[in-house]
Amino acid sequence: MLDFSDTSFADFFSSELKVNIDDPKYAVNGGSKGKRLRYFLQNCDDATAVHLLTALWEYRSDYLTHSDGKDPVINAQSRYQGLINRLSGDLAPKPTQSQPIADRQKIVTIKTELLQVSSLSAQARGFAFEGFLKRLFDAFGLVAQEPFRLRGEQIDGSFQLGSETYLLEAKWHNKPIGVADLHTFHGKIEQKAAWTRGLFVSNSGFSEDGIAAFGRGKRVICMDGLDLYELLDREIPLNQVLERKVRRAAETGMPFLRVRDIFPS
């Protein structure tokens, strides 16, 4: 089944759905990956099925891209979309490859705004950067929320990616972010609901030592200023970038993989 091993198949279900697919109850009709997947889909609700099938489609698309690129299934995308539509109608998410770019003029304006933030004073940059990110997320329909304050902590905002809620941390510093800031943000995530995830955006990037010390398997993905510029300059939809980062984080455990590496030109 694709290139899943038993371990990566279990990790996939754990990451996407918080489900232990190795539980014997899913092996009623047999213990192979395909039979367990089929049993799970037959016995879950439609929303969960849509979530799982969408994640599998993204994984499959990435797998084909990094193999010979040829799809062995005739009309695979239309057949996939037909299944999704039957489960959830027109509200179903479309495959990421066909997601349209947001209004081009709006993207040009946002890219210009990113370049202008760097000319501001240190104090003004932080607020301007948060505002820039909200407009960027809104441009791609990610339901961004303004910064908000809880007792004892500040959250720079939140957004929806598919069915998942992400909290946002945004930093514009002169030096790369180290492990202390990463652990602080992850601590905020761990105090929220179990399904909450986080996106840490640092214009100055992240130190290699900091990322290494932060470790693998966290509920946070990372993005730097070069990522932001490249996705705007190359007109890669933000939601597609985030979905691919989440997928690679699930596969590798690494919280930070650059846009240029996951979308090679």
N, C-alpha and C positions, 0 to 999 in steps of 0.2 A: 504494500500500500504506500504509494509515493516512495519516499526514502526514509520513512519512519522506522526506527528500531523500537523494540518493546519499551525501552526507557524513554526515548524522545516522544513516543506516542502517549505514554502516561504523563510526561511533563507538559505536553500540549494541552491535554484535558485539564490538568491541574491549574495551569496558567490561565486558560481561557474561561473555564467554568467552575473552578474550584471543585472538580469532581475526581474521585479516585476510580478511574476506568479499570483498574486491576481488581476491583471488588468482584468477588465471584458472582454476584447477582447479575452482572452484565454479560456473563459467559454462559447463560442458560442454553443458548443455541450453539455454543462452541467458543473456544478460547482465542481464535485468531483475531487479529486487529479488525479485519473487515466485519466479522460477525458481531464483535462487541460494539463496533460503531453502529451497525445496522440495528441492533437491539436497543441501543441508547436512543437513536432517532425515533424508533417506533414507540418508545415509552415516555418521551419527554414532551413538554408543551411546545406549541408552535413557536413562541418567541425564542425559547432556548434552541430549538432546531434551526431557526434562521440565524441566530448568533453563531452557532457551531458551523453551519454550512458556509456562512460568509467568511469565517476565519479559515476554514479548510480551502475555500476558493483562493484566498489571498496566498496561502501557503503553497498551493498547487501552482499558481501563476509565477510565484518566485522560484519554485523548483524548476519549472519549464524554462524560465529565463536563464537559469544558470546551468541548464543541460544543453540539449541541442536546439531548444526553442520550438520544436515541432510538437503540436498537440495531437496525440494519437486518437483522440475522440472527435468524431465528426459533429460539428455544430455544438461543441461543448458549452460555449457561453450562453447560447440561446436556450439550451436544455436546462442549464443551471438556473438561468433567470426565470424560466417557466416554473420550475419547482419553487423558487423563492416566492414568486408572485402567487402561486396557489396557497402557500402557507401564510402570507402576510399581505397580499394585495399590492397596491401601488406604493405603500409606505415602505416596502422593503428596500434596503440599501443595494445600490448597483455595484457591480465589480469596480474596484478602484481604478482599473485601467481606463474605464470609460467615463470617470468623473470629469466634468467640464471644469476648465479653469474659471475662476471668478472673473467678474467684469475686468477687462484688460486695463482700462483707464484707471480704475480703482487700484489695481495692483501697481501700476506705474507711480501713482501718487503715494502709496504706502512705501514703496522702495525708496522714493525720494525722501520721505519722512525719516526712514531709518538712517539714511546718510546725514540728515540734518541734526539728529539727536546728538551726534558726536561733537557738534560745535557748541553745545550748551554747557553751562557751568555744572560742576559736579553735583550740586544739590538738585538742580533742575532736571538733570539727565534721568535720575531714577523715576521721577513721576512721568516724564515724557516717554520713557521706555515702556512703562506699564500701559500708558495710553496707546502707544503704537501697537503693542501686543493685542490689546482688546480689539482695535480696529482690524488687525490682521485676522484674528480668530473670527470676528463677525463676518468678514468678507468671504469666509469659507463655510459659513453656516454652523459654527461650532458652539453656538449659544454661550458666549463668554459672559461672565459676571464680573462686576467691578470688584476692586479690592475690598475686603471686609475684615473686621476685627472680631476675634473671639477673646474670651477672658484670658489674658496673659500671652496672647500671640497674635501676630499679623499674618494674614494670608493674602497674597498678591492678586488672587482671583481664582476663578474656576471655569471649566468648560466641559462640554459633552463631546465625547468621541464614540460614535456608535451608541451603545447602551451603557458605556462606562463614564463615570464622573472622575475628572482629574482636577486636583488642586495645582495651582501655579505658583512657582517661586521665580522671581525675575531679578537679576542682578546686573548692574553695569559698573564694574570695577576696573581699575587699571591693571590688576594682576589676575591670573587665572584663579578660579575658585578651587579651594582645597577641601580636604576631607571633613573639616569641622562643619562647614556650611552644609555639606551634603548630609551629614548625620543629623544635623539640626532639623533640616527639612523632612528627612525620612522619619524622624521622631514625631513630627506633626501628623504625617500620614498615618502612622501606626496608632495614633489616638482617635482616629476616625473609624468609620464603618470598614469592615473587612474588605469590601470591594472597592474602596477608594484607592486611586492611583495618583501619581504625581508627575509633573513635568517641571524640571529645573532648567531655566533659560539663563545662560550667562553669556553676555556679549563678549567677554574676554576669554571665554573657554574654561577648561578645567585642567588642573595640573595632572600630569601622568601619575605622580605619586598619590595624589588625592583620589583619583579614580581607582587605582590599585588598592589603596587602603580601604576605600568604601566597600569594596567587595562585590560579589555577584549575587544574583537572585533577589534583588531588592524590588520594591514596588514603585520605583522612580526611573524615568527615562530622562535623558539630558539632551540639550540643544545649545549650540553656541552661535555667535554672531555670524560666522561664515556660513553655517547652515541656513540661517535666515536669509542672508543675501543670495545664496545659491538657489534656494527654492523660488525666490522671487525672480531672480535673473533668468533662470531656466524655465520658469512658469510651471513648476511642479506643484500640484495642489497640496496645501498644507495638511489636509486630512490624510492624503496618501502618504506623505512623509512620516506623519506620526504613526499611522498604522504599520508602516514598514519598520520603523524604529521599535515599536512594540513587538512585532513579530520576531525581529532579530534578537531583541532582549530576551524573549521567551526561549529562543533557540540556543543562545550563547551565554545568557546570564549577564551580559555586559550592559550597563546602563547607558553608555555613550558610544554610539557609532555614527560617524559623520555622513552627511548627505552624499558627499562625493564618493563614499565607499559603498553605500547601499543603492545609489543611483549612478553607477559609472556612466560617463558620457561616451 
